[in-house]
């Protein structure tokens, strides 16, 4: 799990809305990994700092790890 926001943050102490993003719920959803990489690249660009000031992004890049591992 990744937590991305702009300031030092402890869950429950700062009042910001949460945005939850997940990928690879099912093993065959390979394109979702590529989409998530694009989302991460966008969030980490310097000009997107304002969105990180407003929200806390909780990101789970792969939910079904065993299914993806077993194919």
MMTF fields as JSON, N, C-alpha, C and O atoms, coordinates in Angstrom:
{
  "mmtfVersion": "1.0.0",
  "mmtfProducer": "UNKNOWN",
  "numBonds": 283,
  "numAtoms": 284,
  "numGroups": 71,
  "numChains": 1,
  "numModels": 1,
  "chainsPerModel": [1],
  "groupsPerChain": [71],
  "chainIdList": ["A"],
  "bondAtomList": [4, 2, 8, 6, 12, 10, 16, 14, 20, 18, 24, 22, 28, 26, 32, 30, 36, 34, 40, 38, 44, 42, 48, 46, 52, 50, 56, 54, 60, 58, 64, 62, 68, 66, 72, 70, 76, 74, 80, 78, 84, 82, 88, 86, 92, 90, 96, 94, 100, 98, 104, 102, 108, 106, 112, 110, 116, 114, 120, 118, 124, 122, 128, 126, 132, 130, 136, 134, 140, 138, 144, 142, 148, 146, 152, 150, 156, 154, 160, 158, 164, 162, 168, 166, 172, 170, 176, 174, 180, 178, 184, 182, 188, 186, 192, 190, 196, 194, 200, 198, 204, 202, 208, 206, 212, 210, 216, 214, 220, 218, 224, 222, 228, 226, 232, 230, 236, 234, 240, 238, 244, 242, 248, 246, 252, 250, 256, 254, 260, 258, 264, 262, 268, 266, 272, 270, 276, 274, 280, 278],
  "bondOrderList": [1, 1, 1, 1, 1, 1, 1, 1, 1, 1, 1, 1, 1, 1, 1, 1, 1, 1, 1, 1, 1, 1, 1, 1, 1, 1, 1, 1, 1, 1, 1, 1, 1, 1, 1, 1, 1, 1, 1, 1, 1, 1, 1, 1, 1, 1, 1, 1, 1, 1, 1, 1, 1, 1, 1, 1, 1, 1, 1, 1, 1, 1, 1, 1, 1, 1, 1, 1, 1, 1],
  "groupList": [{"groupName": "UNK", "atomNameList": ["N", "CA", "C", "O"], "elementList": ["N", "C", "C", "O"], "formalChargeList": [0, 0, 0, 0], "bondAtomList": [1, 0, 2, 1, 3, 2], "bondOrderList": [1, 1, 2], "singleLetterCode": "X", "chemCompType": "L-PEPTIDE LINKING"}],
  "groupTypeList": [0, 0, 0, 0, 0, 0, 0, 0, 0, 0, 0, 0, 0, 0, 0, 0, 0, 0, 0, 0, 0, 0, 0, 0, 0, 0, 0, 0, 0, 0, 0, 0, 0, 0, 0, 0, 0, 0, 0, 0, 0, 0, 0, 0, 0, 0, 0, 0, 0, 0, 0, 0, 0, 0, 0, 0, 0, 0, 0, 0, 0, 0, 0, 0, 0, 0, 0, 0, 0, 0, 0],
  "groupIdList": [1, 2, 3, 4, 5, 6, 7, 8, 9, 10, 11, 12, 13, 14, 15, 16, 17, 18, 19, 20, 21, 22, 23, 24, 25, 26, 27, 28, 29, 30, 31, 32, 33, 34, 35, 36, 37, 38, 39, 40, 41, 42, 43, 44, 45, 46, 47, 48, 49, 50, 51, 52, 53, 54, 55, 56, 57, 58, 59, 60, 61, 62, 63, 64, 65, 66, 67, 68, 69, 70, 71],
  "secStructList": [7, 3, 3, 3, 7, 1, 1, 7, 7, 7, 6, 6, 6, 1, 7, 7, 3, 3, 3, 3, 3, 3, 7, 7, 1, 1, 6, 6, 7, 2, 2, 2, 2, 2, 2, 2, 2, 2, 2, 2, 2, 2, 2, 6, 1, 4, 4, 4, 2, 2, 2, 2, 2, 2, 3, 3, 3, 3, 3, 3, 1, 7, 1, 7, 2, 2, 2, 2, 2, 2, 7],
  "xCoordList": [0.841, 0.0, 0.892, 1.88, 0.525, 1.234, 0.305, -0.894, 0.857, 0.118, 0.852, 2.032, 0.156, 0.782, -0.024, -1.231, 0.647, 0.075, 1.228, 2.384, 0.952, 2.003, 2.743, 3.879, 2.136, 2.731, 2.877, 2.213, 3.74, 3.784, 2.379, 1.66, 2.007, 0.619, 0.537, 1.262, -0.342, -0.619, -2.108, -2.933, -2.45, -3.838, -4.732, -4.475, -5.773, -6.731, -6.435, -7.299, -5.233, -4.895, -5.114, -5.346, -5.049, -5.271, -6.557, -6.775, -7.4, -8.7, -8.587, -8.729, -8.335, -8.324, -9.161, -9.197, -9.827, -10.54, -9.544, -8.444, -9.96, -9.148, -9.608, -10.8, -8.659, -8.958, -8.263, -7.041, -9.05, -8.518, -8.433, -9.411, -7.258, -7.039, -6.445, -5.491, -7.02, -6.476, -6.314, -6.952, -5.452, -5.209, -4.985, -4.797, -5.008, -4.762, -5.623, -5.114, -6.931, -7.853, -7.932, -7.987, -7.939, -7.946, -6.612, -6.038, -6.109, -4.781, -4.594, -3.498, -5.623, -5.467, -5.546, -5.483, -5.678, -5.835, -4.483, -4.175, -3.704, -2.371, -2.416, -1.581, -3.351, -3.375, -3.559, -3.131, -4.192, -4.382, -3.054, -2.946, -2.048, -0.718, -0.122, 0.481, -0.288, 0.231, -0.523, 0.076, -1.832, -2.633, -2.212, -2.093, -1.986, -1.565, -0.207, 0.011, 0.7, 2.001, 1.804, 2.49, 0.886, 0.583, 0.005, 0.352, -0.882, -1.454, -0.356, -0.319, 0.535, 1.636, 2.548, 2.941, 2.882, 3.715, 3.057, 3.724, 1.753, 1.028, 0.995, 1.19, 0.752, 0.681, 2.018, 2.056, 3.103, 4.421, 5.072, 6.177, 4.414, 4.943, 4.815, 3.865, 5.767, 5.819, 4.589, 4.14, 4.028, 2.897, 1.601, 0.608, 1.585, 0.379, 0.406, -0.366, 1.286, 1.389, 0.077, -0.236, -0.678, -1.929, -2.932, -3.654, -2.985, -3.917, -3.458, -4.279, -2.14, -1.63, -1.86, -1.905, -2.008, -2.356, -3.807, -4.149, -4.649, -6.081, -6.53, -7.53, -5.789, -6.238, -5.118, -3.934, -5.527, -4.622, -4.957, -6.098, -3.981, -4.176, -3.673, -2.505, -4.562, -4.22, -4.233, -5.262, -3.094, -2.964, -2.508, -1.506, -3.258, -2.892, -2.614, -3.55, -1.339, -1.01, -1.412, -1.612, -1.532, -1.894, -2.657, -2.089, -3.932, -4.734, -4.59, -4.458, -4.614, -4.581, -3.165, -2.902, -2.262, -0.858, -0.699, 0.039, -1.369, -1.243, -1.762, -1.146, -2.874, -3.423, -2.51, -2.357, -1.902, -0.968, 0.28, 0.793, 0.773, 1.967, 1.718, 2.578, 0.547, 0.233, -0.242, -0.339, -0.533, -0.92, -2.343, -2.814],
  "yCoordList": [-1.167, 0.0, 1.238, 1.311, 2.202, 3.48, 4.578, 4.57, 5.498, 6.68, 7.888, 8.087, 8.696, 9.857, 11.099, 11.157, 12.079, 13.381, 14.377, 13.978, 15.644, 16.65, 16.959, 17.431, 16.708, 17.103, 15.885, 14.872, 15.97, 14.858, 14.601, 15.532, 13.351, 13.012, 11.725, 10.768, 11.703, 10.502, 10.221, 11.111, 8.982, 8.627, 9.054, 8.717, 9.794, 10.217, 11.554, 12.087, 12.115, 13.367, 14.597, 15.684, 14.46, 15.591, 15.333, 14.238, 16.343, 16.195, 16.503, 17.652, 15.492, 15.594, 14.443, 13.371, 14.65, 13.521, 12.48, 12.808, 11.238, 10.133, 9.749, 9.781, 9.39, 8.804, 7.452, 7.372, 6.386, 5.019, 4.529, 4.59, 4.044, 3.512, 2.115, 1.911, 1.157, -0.205, -0.716, -0.225, -1.708, -2.325, -3.83, -4.312, -4.54, -5.989, -6.75, -7.558, -6.493, -7.247, -8.684, -9.624, -8.855, -10.172, -10.373, -9.413, -11.619, -11.864, -11.378, -10.946, -11.438, -11.096, -9.607, -9.223, -8.783, -7.347, -6.642, -5.723, -7.077, -6.52, -5.037, -4.282, -4.576, -3.145, -2.238, -1.084, -2.748, -1.9, -1.533, -0.467, -2.388, -2.051, -0.879, 0.013, -0.879, 0.224, 1.52, 2.594, 1.416, 2.605, 3.161, 4.376, 2.286, 2.744, 3.433, 4.426, 2.926, 3.6, 5.016, 5.935, 5.209, 6.536, 7.45, 8.629, 6.904, 7.686, 8.115, 9.27, 7.193, 7.529, 8.595, 9.535, 8.455, 9.47, 10.843, 11.843, 10.889, 12.163, 12.755, 13.959, 11.924, 12.43, 12.977, 13.917, 12.396, 12.778, 13.919, 14.342, 14.416, 15.565, 16.817, 16.96, 17.712, 18.919, 19.802, 20.399, 19.902, 20.808, 20.281, 21.008, 19.062, 18.508, 18.611, 17.935, 19.449, 19.588, 20.052, 19.668, 20.854, 21.379, 20.263, 20.33, 19.244, 18.131, 17.311, 16.744, 17.252, 16.541, 17.331, 16.749, 18.667, 19.481, 19.239, 19.397, 18.859, 18.725, 17.314, 17.148, 16.288, 14.905, 14.01, 14.319, 12.898, 11.806, 10.653, 10.191, 10.185, 9.067, 7.79, 7.69, 6.825, 5.494, 4.586, 4.439, 3.984, 3.207, 1.787, 1.583, 0.818, -0.596, -1.088, -1.303, -1.27, -1.599, -3.011, -3.248, -3.949, -5.311, -5.941, -6.173, -6.22, -6.799, -8.319, -8.905, -8.961, -10.426, -10.896, -11.362, -10.773, -11.127, -12.605, -12.949, -13.477, -14.922, -15.295, -16.104, -14.719, -15.01, -14.555, -15.253, -13.39, -12.9, -13.77, -14.071, -14.176, -15.023, -16.384, -16.896, -16.953, -18.268, -18.193, -19.211, -16.972, -16.784, -17.12, -17.009],
  "zCoordList": [0.0, 0.0, 0.0, 0.73, -0.828, -0.896, -0.386, -0.665, 0.347, 0.763, 0.211, 0.498, -0.581, -1.206, -0.847, -1.082, -0.283, 0.009, 0.08, -0.067, 0.299, 0.19, 1.482, 1.439, 2.61, 3.88, 4.777, 4.558, 5.788, 6.742, 7.278, 7.637, 7.326, 7.575, 8.375, 8.103, 9.355, 10.13, 9.999, 10.201, 9.661, 9.41, 10.575, 11.731, 10.248, 11.238, 11.906, 12.602, 11.717, 12.392, 11.52, 12.05, 10.236, 9.337, 8.572, 8.055, 8.504, 7.858, 6.366, 5.949, 5.59, 4.134, 3.594, 4.196, 2.476, 1.854, 1.334, 0.889, 1.405, 0.909, -0.493, -0.798, -1.328, -2.636, -2.665, -2.548, -2.823, -2.835, -4.278, -5.023, -4.66, -6.012, -5.864, -5.113, -6.585, -6.561, -7.981, -8.913, -8.127, -9.432, -9.244, -8.127, -10.343, -10.377, -9.382, -8.605, -9.404, -8.57, -9.079, -8.285, -10.398, -11.029, -11.746, -12.259, -11.788, -12.355, -13.79, -14.148, -14.612, -16.022, -16.328, -17.496, -15.345, -15.572, -15.695, -14.935, -16.641, -16.853, -17.215, -16.717, -18.058, -18.376, -17.164, -17.187, -16.103, -14.927, -14.273, -13.667, -14.382, -13.856, -14.62, -14.024, -15.93, -16.746, -16.461, -16.405, -16.281, -15.938, -14.586, -14.423, -13.622, -12.302, -12.366, -11.672, -13.18, -13.356, -13.876, -13.428, -14.805, -15.316, -14.25, -14.18, -13.417, -12.32, -11.351, -10.926, -11.003, -10.099, -10.699, -10.008, -11.969, -12.627, -12.564, -12.301, -12.803, -12.766, -11.364, -11.195, -10.36, -8.993, -8.507, -7.714, -8.977, -8.48, -9.265, -8.926, -10.295, -11.026, -10.171, -9.401, -10.309, -9.47, -9.628, -8.649, -10.843, -11.037, -10.417, -10.38, -9.938, -9.315, -7.793, -7.113, -7.258, -5.812, -5.189, -4.062, -5.888, -5.324, -5.03, -4.035, -5.878, -5.629, -4.422, -3.701, -4.207, -3.037, -1.757, -0.673, -1.868, -0.706, -0.281, 0.891, -1.228, -0.965, -0.59, 0.109, -1.054, -0.883, -0.367, -0.498, 0.22, 0.572, -0.356, -0.384, -1.112, -2.032, -1.37, -0.993, -1.236, -0.739, -1.967, -2.626, -2.268, -3.506, -3.18, -2.494, -3.682, -3.56, -4.979, -5.75, -5.333, -6.716, -7.16, -8.352, -6.214, -6.588, -5.437, -4.37, -5.638, -4.565, -4.539, -3.464, -5.696, -5.775, -6.103, -7.212, -5.145, -5.373, -5.706, -6.63, -4.978, -5.22, -6.61, -7.305, -7.011, -8.332, -9.454, -10.456, -9.29, -10.309, -10.342, -11.42, -9.185, -9.121, -9.796, -10.513, -9.559, -10.121, -11.58, -12.267, -12.035, -13.419, -13.669, -14.801]
}
